[in-house]
Amino acid sequence: MQEPDIDWQHLPFGYYPTDYNVRCTFRDGKWGEIEVSTSDRIDMHMAATSLHYGQQLFEGLKAFRGKDGKIRIFRLEDNGERLRSSAGGILMEPVPADIFRKMVLMAVKLNERFIPPYGSGASLYIRPLEIGISPSIGVRAASEYLFIIMVTPVGPYFKTGFGCTDICIMRKYDRVAPRGTGRFKVGGNYAASLVAGHHAHELGYSAVLFLDPKEKKYLDECGPANFFAIIDGKYVTPKSDSILPSITNRALMQLAKDLGLEVEERHMTVDDLTRATEAGACGTAAVISPVGKVVDLDNDTTYVISKDGQPGPVCTMLYKKLNAIRNGEEEDIHGWNTIVE
Ligand SMILES: *Cc1c(COP(=O)(O)O)cnc(C)c1O
């Protein structure tokens, strides 16, 4: 197996071509055979519902080369389950669990030479994508769907080490509607967040901490990640119908409990930030991106979370623990890893 010529340390979070992707089409009321493709193109009808009416959803998970040389995929079944929930949210055809699992394993095995070495901090990012492909000019759900799994190696998220960034609150933007699609992983939510994210970046912040779209009172999603804070020694994370249930957040809640911390899923207000000793954004890409300060731009108020600008002890511990499980350095007591045979 030829090693690709990649500088793993400096690989960005971008698209690096791999050898194969796997595909499956839903047509005539059933899923067809799984196909292996070497093309990174899709030939589709210009009136496809995904292009006009946003019938599109995706997932994101990672495979790691472990200390023992084995390949581990983190929480595969949970990603499959969330994909089916997203499909229900925008009237798309859910991909059955067995097809999802088989295709993820195939995509990883076929592209094994792109799985970064243990210790590099890099990983193989797995991106399942489902789109409506049958043509329709009237607004309705497609009758045909294409499900693709592509993979691409991605470098370490923290190029200069695990560190804090600042985030901001801006009330003039909402990511999603109160009873909208916030809890589904669909492209439309991302399109709706781009202007706000771009504005925040221009002002020097890494992300927008969105407030709930109805009352503008409760903390919601942090850019494309979930938010949590350590308050009075407890792990506290917002509970809301407009937040995507992050699998990383769920894993961190479990690890916090394992460490003896109390975990609260509840409404959080801006006021809670005054008592937070640590905070972070969490998701597959970074695991935890610790927060230095939260700046409320509308009220000209700054909530300093980290006094010395460094990640706090709980964030650091949880971050290390989750990485150790994914790399096979620590026992996987919750059965989160799928080992690729
Ligand atoms: C994918 C995603 C997350 C993180 O979910 P993980 O399962 O932890 O990767 C959080 N928020 C949004 C909006 C997302 O799309």
The ligand as an ORCA input file, in Angstrom:
! r2SCAN-3c Opt
* xyz 0 1
  C     -22.305     18.783     13.573
  C     -22.751     19.879     14.452
  C     -22.413     19.941     15.821
  C     -21.483     18.957     16.476
  O     -21.959     17.662     16.493
  P     -20.965     16.453     16.743
  O     -21.813     15.264     16.615
  O     -20.408     16.609     18.101
  O     -19.901     16.557     15.697
  C     -22.947     20.959     16.580
  N     -23.749     21.900     16.041
  C     -24.073     21.894     14.730
  C     -24.948     22.956     14.201
  C     -23.580     20.890     13.896
  O     -23.917     20.886     12.610
*
